[in-house]
Amino acid sequence: MHHCFYGRFSMLELNKRLQYFDLAKGFGIILIILGHHSLPDYINNWIYSFHVPLFFIISGFFYKKKPLLTEIKNGFRRLIFPTVVTSIICIFCLSLVFTKSGSWQGPDIVVWLRETFLCRGSYVIPGLWFIFSLFYGRILLCLIYSQKKYLLVLTTFFSFLISVYLFSKIGEIIPFYLLHGLLSPIFIVSGSLIKQFGILDRFLFSKYSVTLLLLALVSGIFLPINMFKFVFPLNIINIVTAVVLSVIIILMFKYISEKVSNNKVFCFFIKSLSFCGRFSLLVLCTHAWIHTLQISRLIDNLFFMYTGGIVELIIVGAMVFGLYNINVVKKIFSY
C-alpha cells in the first residue's frame, strides 16, 4: 500500500521521480513539530493552515481502494499499533514529569490514565490524533468509495460538516478521535483527484495559479484552521486553502528534486528532508516521546523564546537516525 506514513513503501524506493513526495512529507513533519512550540502568530497560522492536510492529500494521491478487512488490517498494523506503543512510552515519560521529590504532583492519576486511554480532553498526547484520523478516514473512504467523483466529493464534504457540527455540540467527549476521522476523507479524496486530473502539472501553467496562491496565503495567515480543535472559520474556503498550499509545497519540492538534487550545497538538506519524510511516522512518534518530557519548555526558559522547537527538532532527528535501523523498531513501525 502506498501510504503517506508507510515507510516500507517510501516514494523514493518505489520511484525516484517521486522523491519530491518524501521531501514534502519531511517538510510537513518538521512543521508539525515546530507547530507544537511557541512561534509568532503569523507563522503558526500559516503552518496550521495546511501541515496536517498535506499528509492526507499525499495519502490520497496514492490511494487505491482495497477490501475493507485488508484496509483495517494494514492500517492497524502500520498506524495504530505504533501509535499505541508510542502512547505507552509517553505515559511513562509523563509519569516521570509528574513525579517530583518522590511524590505524585500531577492530575488525579485515575482520571489521567482513563482520559489518556480514551484519547480525549486535555490529556491527549501531542500529534497522535491525526494518525487515528487518517486510519478512520481511509476506512470510511473504503466504505463510501464511488466511481462518480461528484458523489465522492459531496459525501466527504458532508462528513466534514457533520464532524464540525457534532464537535460544537458534544465537545471532546467522543473517545479515540472518532470525530477527527470524519475530517480527513475530504482531503484524501482531494489528493486522489489531484492525481487523476493531473492537477500538479496543470496548476503550474494555469493563469489562475498566482491568484489562488495569494488568496491561499492570505486565508492561511488571517483565517487559520486548527483541525484538532475543529476550527474552520470559512469551511469550504479553508479546505481549498489547505489543498492549494499543499499543492504549492509539493510542486516546490518537485522543482527542487528535479533541478537542484545533484547540487552539493543542497545534497545534505535534500537527503535529510527525504529521510524525515520516508520515516515520518517514526519522527512523529519520537517527537511525542520527547515533547512529553517538556525539554523544549526548559530550553525556552533557559535561553529565549522560539529556541525550544529548534533544539527539539535536532534531538528528534538524532534519535530517529539512531533508532530507524534497529530491528525491534522496524517491526513496530512495519518498514
C-alpha positions as MATLAB code, in Angstrom:
seq = 'MHHCFYGRFSMLELNKRLQYFDLAKGFGIILIILGHHSLPDYINNWIYSFHVPLFFIISGFFYKKKPLLTEIKNGFRRLIFPTVVTSIICIFCLSLVFTKSGSWQGPDIVVWLRETFLCRGSYVIPGLWFIFSLFYGRILLCLIYSQKKYLLVLTTFFSFLISVYLFSKIGEIIPFYLLHGLLSPIFIVSGSLIKQFGILDRFLFSKYSVTLLLLALVSGIFLPINMFKFVFPLNIINIVTAVVLSVIIILMFKYISEKVSNNKVFCFFIKSLSFCGRFSLLVLCTHAWIHTLQISRLIDNLFFMYTGGIVELIIVGAMVFGLYNINVVKKIFSY';
ca = [
       0.000    0.000    0.000;
       1.297    3.399   -0.922;
       0.780    5.483    2.129;
       1.971    8.787    3.487;
       3.191    7.085    6.658;
       4.051    3.583    5.497;
       7.839    3.829    5.448;
       8.192    0.349    3.988;
       6.776    1.631    0.706;
       8.502    5.034    0.567;
       8.108    7.023   -2.613;
      11.887    7.087   -3.010;
      12.067    3.301   -3.223;
       9.063    2.979   -5.495;
      10.050    5.626   -7.989;
      12.911    8.083   -7.854;
      10.840   10.520   -9.882;
       8.533   10.809   -6.860;
      11.240   11.732   -4.361;
       9.517   15.088   -4.015;
       6.711   13.438   -2.041;
       9.232   12.284    0.556;
      10.622   15.832    0.620;
       7.139   17.307    1.075;
       6.399   14.834    3.884;
       9.709   15.675    5.548;
       8.883   19.369    5.372;
       5.388   18.691    6.705;
       6.566   16.635    9.692;
       9.063   19.361   10.615;
       6.232   21.908   10.559;
       4.136   19.645   12.796;
       6.948   19.530   15.358;
       7.529   23.296   15.201;
       3.776   23.899   15.377;
       3.735   22.395   18.880;
       6.012   25.190   20.140;
       5.829   28.926   20.637;
       6.042   30.723   17.291;
       4.957   34.146   16.016;
       1.220   34.081   15.273;
       1.529   34.655   11.529;
       3.972   31.744   11.164;
       1.892   29.493   13.380;
      -1.271   30.362   11.432;
       0.427   29.598    8.119;
       1.718   26.248    9.393;
      -1.667   25.167   10.739;
      -3.450   26.129    7.532;
      -2.077   23.120    5.645;
       0.508   20.996    7.512;
      -1.855   18.180    8.537;
      -3.997   18.219    5.349;
      -0.740   17.864    3.382;
      -0.313   14.317    4.729;
      -3.917   13.392    3.999;
      -3.583   14.737    0.450;
      -0.387   12.781   -0.204;
      -2.084    9.661    1.154;
      -4.947   10.282   -1.266;
      -2.549   10.720   -4.166;
      -1.591    7.043   -3.774;
      -4.970    5.784   -2.581;
      -6.275    2.573   -4.123;
      -9.495    1.015   -2.909;
      -8.939   -2.293   -1.142;
     -11.255   -4.740    0.640;
     -12.427   -3.335    3.947;
     -10.766   -6.004    6.104;
      -7.465   -5.517    4.269;
      -7.614   -1.759    4.855;
      -8.349   -2.271    8.559;
      -5.623   -4.887    8.960;
      -2.970   -2.804    7.162;
      -3.940    0.390    8.946;
      -3.956   -1.227   12.350;
      -0.552   -2.817   11.862;
       1.154    0.203   10.297;
      -0.617    3.081   12.034;
      -2.481    2.119   15.190;
      -0.018   -0.396   16.664;
       2.988    2.008   16.541;
       0.759    4.735   17.955;
      -0.307    2.549   20.889;
       3.336    1.695   21.633;
       4.179    5.412   21.453;
       1.328    6.253   23.814;
       2.605    3.760   26.399;
       6.080    5.302   26.246;
       4.581    8.796   26.527;
       2.568    7.798   29.585;
       5.772    6.592   31.192;
       7.550    9.852   30.274;
       4.689   11.940   31.674;
       4.696    9.927   34.890;
       8.331   10.990   35.335;
       7.362   14.625   34.760;
       4.503   14.415   37.255;
       6.625   12.715   39.918;
       8.728   15.188   41.845;
      10.637   14.619   45.081;
       9.318   11.088   45.217;
       5.619   12.049   45.220;
       2.926   12.371   42.562;
       2.223   16.027   41.728;
       0.200   15.620   38.559;
      -3.571   15.348   37.961;
      -5.677   12.667   39.581;
      -3.925    9.529   38.387;
      -7.111    7.532   37.720;
      -8.683   10.338   35.677;
      -5.406   10.928   33.852;
      -4.966    7.280   32.851;
      -8.624    6.914   31.872;
      -8.755   10.055   29.721;
      -5.372    9.338   28.145;
      -6.550    5.837   27.245;
      -9.759    7.275   25.760;
      -7.754    9.948   23.857;
      -9.880   12.900   24.888;
      -9.915   16.084   26.927;
      -6.682   17.847   27.830;
      -4.842   14.569   28.378;
      -4.105   13.776   24.736;
      -0.584   13.042   23.542;
       0.613   15.694   21.045;
       0.353   14.907   17.355;
      -1.022   11.394   17.541;
      -4.645   12.347   16.879;
      -4.195   12.693   13.154;
      -2.823    9.147   12.823;
      -6.187    7.943   14.102;
      -7.909   10.415   11.778;
      -6.023    9.013    8.799;
      -6.832    5.442    9.828;
     -10.563    6.152   10.212;
     -10.643    8.322    7.100;
      -9.262    5.593    4.857;
     -11.731    3.077    6.289;
     -14.634    5.493    5.735;
     -13.452    6.141    2.194;
     -13.301    2.402    1.614;
     -16.973    2.187    2.605;
     -18.273    5.117    0.563;
     -15.946    4.966   -2.445;
     -17.735    5.735   -5.696;
     -16.620    5.996   -9.300;
     -18.748    9.130   -9.576;
     -16.381   11.837   -8.445;
     -19.029   14.412   -7.573;
     -20.744   11.936   -5.215;
     -17.442   11.203   -3.515;
     -16.683   14.901   -3.040;
     -20.183   15.674   -1.749;
     -20.175   12.720    0.641;
     -16.776   13.530    2.130;
     -17.650   17.223    2.415;
     -20.865   16.234    4.210;
     -18.742   14.053    6.514;
     -16.543   17.084    7.199;
     -19.540   19.301    8.069;
     -21.051   16.624   10.339;
     -17.824   16.316   12.318;
     -17.544   20.085   12.820;
     -21.197   20.309   13.881;
     -21.024   17.363   16.297;
     -17.844   18.705   17.880;
     -19.556   22.048   18.521;
     -22.409   20.239   20.284;
     -20.748   17.469   22.260;
     -17.220   18.815   22.568;
     -14.472   16.340   23.241;
     -16.455   13.580   24.951;
     -16.263   11.210   21.954;
     -13.280    8.890   22.569;
     -10.458    7.663   20.333;
     -10.608   10.688   17.989;
     -13.601    9.215   16.181;
     -14.900   12.639   15.143;
     -11.488   13.536   13.750;
     -11.865   10.562   11.436;
     -14.682   12.393    9.653;
     -12.382   15.326    8.810;
      -9.727   13.544    6.780;
     -11.720   11.950    3.880;
     -12.272   15.258    2.051;
      -8.500   15.805    1.920;
      -7.735   12.190    0.996;
     -10.235   12.470   -1.863;
      -8.657   15.787   -2.881;
      -5.295   14.055   -3.184;
      -6.830   11.295   -5.297;
      -8.479   13.816   -7.622;
      -5.263   15.830   -7.898;
      -3.614   12.717   -9.310;
      -6.492   11.670  -11.558;
      -6.849   15.079  -13.189;
      -3.120   15.839  -13.379;
      -3.546   18.991  -11.317;
       0.109   19.131  -10.281;
       1.098   19.739  -13.895;
      -1.911   21.847  -14.808;
      -1.519   24.142  -11.827;
       1.909   25.303  -12.997;
       0.513   26.544  -16.303;
      -2.830   27.820  -15.055;
      -3.481   31.540  -15.376;
      -5.233   31.336  -12.022;
      -2.319   29.762  -10.124;
      -0.784   33.017   -8.846;
      -4.194   34.356   -7.792;
      -5.050   31.131   -5.973;
      -1.671   31.114   -4.244;
      -2.057   34.698   -2.995;
      -5.605   34.062   -1.778;
      -4.489   30.861   -0.045;
      -1.621   32.655    1.697;
      -3.900   35.448    2.916;
      -6.564   32.982    4.031;
      -3.989   30.787    5.759;
      -2.434   33.633    7.724;
      -5.543   35.598    8.659;
      -8.155   32.829    8.824;
      -6.170   29.929   10.305;
      -7.616   26.494   10.901;
      -7.000   24.043   13.698;
      -8.081   20.547   12.724;
      -7.518   19.156   16.192;
      -9.898   21.720   17.706;
     -12.245   21.733   14.694;
     -11.625   25.405   13.959;
     -12.632   26.167   10.359;
     -13.795   29.809   10.134;
     -14.917   29.552    6.489;
     -15.303   25.782    5.925;
     -15.016   25.325    2.137;
     -12.526   28.209    1.770;
     -10.354   26.688    4.476;
     -10.425   23.359    2.656;
      -9.461   24.995   -0.646;
      -6.696   26.945    1.116;
      -5.224   23.760    2.594;
      -5.371   21.988   -0.779;
      -3.812   24.890   -2.727;
      -0.980   25.371   -0.224;
      -0.320   21.623   -0.173;
      -0.132   21.575   -3.983;
       2.315   24.505   -3.881;
       4.515   22.703   -1.338;
       4.542   19.503   -3.413;
       5.356   21.454   -6.585;
       8.108   23.347   -4.793;
       9.818   20.111   -3.807;
       9.186   18.657   -7.252;
      11.208   21.534   -8.653;
      13.922   21.112   -6.017;
      14.234   17.355   -6.632;
      14.490   17.872  -10.399;
      16.697   20.956  -10.556;
      18.989   21.017   -7.541;
      19.099   17.428   -6.227;
      22.663   16.965   -7.562;
      23.883   20.257   -6.171;
      26.483   19.562   -3.459;
      25.288   22.523   -1.398;
      21.729   21.156   -1.232;
      22.662   17.467   -1.092;
      22.667   17.165    2.717;
      19.463   19.198    3.015;
      17.651   17.036    0.449;
      18.840   13.743    1.931;
      17.897   14.823    5.464;
      14.458   16.024    4.432;
      13.830   12.922    2.361;
      14.863   10.771    5.322;
      12.386   12.587    7.590;
       9.646   12.082    5.019;
      10.400    8.423    4.497;
      10.245    7.741    8.255;
       7.666   10.407    9.084;
       5.659    8.213   11.458;
       8.776    7.345   13.449;
       9.698   11.045   13.516;
       6.235   11.980   14.786;
       6.239    9.303   17.495;
       9.748   10.226   18.629;
       8.614   13.841   18.817;
       5.723   12.746   21.036;
       8.135   10.988   23.418;
      10.476   13.987   23.642;
       7.704   16.572   23.829;
       6.052   14.893   26.803;
       9.297   15.309   28.759;
       8.905   19.094   28.274;
      12.550   19.541   27.321;
      11.729   22.337   24.892;
       9.942   24.329   27.603;
      13.035   24.109   29.776;
      15.195   25.301   26.864;
      12.839   28.229   26.162;
      13.117   29.278   29.812;
      16.902   28.920   29.886;
      17.614   30.746   26.639;
      14.973   32.684   24.738;
      11.614   32.050   23.118;
      11.459   30.003   19.901;
      14.686   28.082   20.617;
      12.958   25.075   22.184;
      11.354   23.929   18.954;
      14.624   24.046   17.011;
      16.511   22.152   19.709;
      13.770   19.530   19.971;
      13.864   19.138   16.204;
      17.593   18.402   16.366;
      17.121   15.926   19.237;
      14.296   14.132   17.424;
      16.318   13.935   14.203;
      19.330   12.472   16.026;
      17.165    9.919   17.851;
      15.366    8.800   14.691;
      18.675    8.388   12.890;
      19.823    6.156   15.744;
      16.572    4.208   16.022;
      15.427    3.570   12.462;
      17.819    0.690   11.773;
      17.073   -1.232   14.999;
      15.173   -4.461   14.300;
      12.525   -4.027   17.010;
      11.784   -0.521   15.720;
      11.478   -1.882   12.184;
       8.963   -4.453   13.404;
       6.894   -1.928   15.355;
       6.776    0.580   12.504;
       6.471   -2.056    9.731;
       9.164   -0.914    7.315;
];
